[in-house]
């Protein structure tokens, strides 16, 4: 309970305040960084006090962002379980030849995640992220560009992919759960956060 309490105090204050309005955002498509920022503004303006955010979509652009942020080679981040692993390596390498700026590498999905996280954390709104690779990549992209953003994300679940876990670690965000749940772990973590806040008297 000690680490959970520390994380809840970090994000929800001391004494912590219970989020009355919780919104679940599962990103399966998007329109890029700018649209994500606009979406973040709409959520906060509507009174949202906790966003549960994740995506189970992982594209070559996501992996190129991850490689750029962690200083890895395309072959390191490509999905070795893919039927076209070599083709994915080539696609990632081609993207990285153009730029190593995560926002420029981002496609619509990871761009939306970056935009959402950037605006939500800028407006001091807690974000509970799941274990998706694109989500972990977006967390590191935002925290690298704006270190003050680290105060607002909670990692609900450890990612299945090791490099995604390393992204969260590099961002200074430790998962609350490590049960092999992947992207589904965010929903389980919501119950853990609620119970923890109630135990702390929120």
C-alpha positions, 0 to 999 in steps of 0.5 A: 500500500505504501507505493500505491499511497505515494503514487496517489498522493503524487497525482491526486494531492495530499490529502488526495481528492477523489475524482468525481468525473472519470472518462475512458478513452480507448484510441483506435484511430485519430487525427494527429497531435493537434486534434489530440490537444483539442480533445484534451481541452474538451475533456477538461472543460467538460469537468473530467477529473481523471482520464483512463487512456490506452490504445492497443494499436501499434504501427511502424510509426509508433515503433519509430517514435519508440526507437527515437526516444530510447536510442534503439535500432529499428530491428530492436523495436520491430515486432518479432512476432510479426509475419513480416518482421523484415518489412517492418524493420525497413518501414521503421528505418525509412521513417527514422531517416526523415526525422527523429522528432517524435511528433513528426514521426507520429501517425494519427494514432500515436499523435492523438495520444501525444496530443491528449497527454500533452494537453491533459498534463499541461492542464493538471489533469490526472491520466491513468494509462494502460499497457499499450505500446503506443500509450507508453511511447506517448507518455515518454514523448510528452515527459521528455519534451516537458518534464513537468508532465511527469507529475500527472500520469499514473501507469495502471498496468505494465506493458507486455512489450519490454521496450514499452516498459522501458519507455515508462521507466524512462519517463519516471512512471512506475506501473501499479500492476504487473499482472501481464494484462497489457492494455486491459490492465487500465480498467483493472487499475481503475478499481485499484485507484478507487480503493486506494483513494477510499482507504486514504480517506478521499 
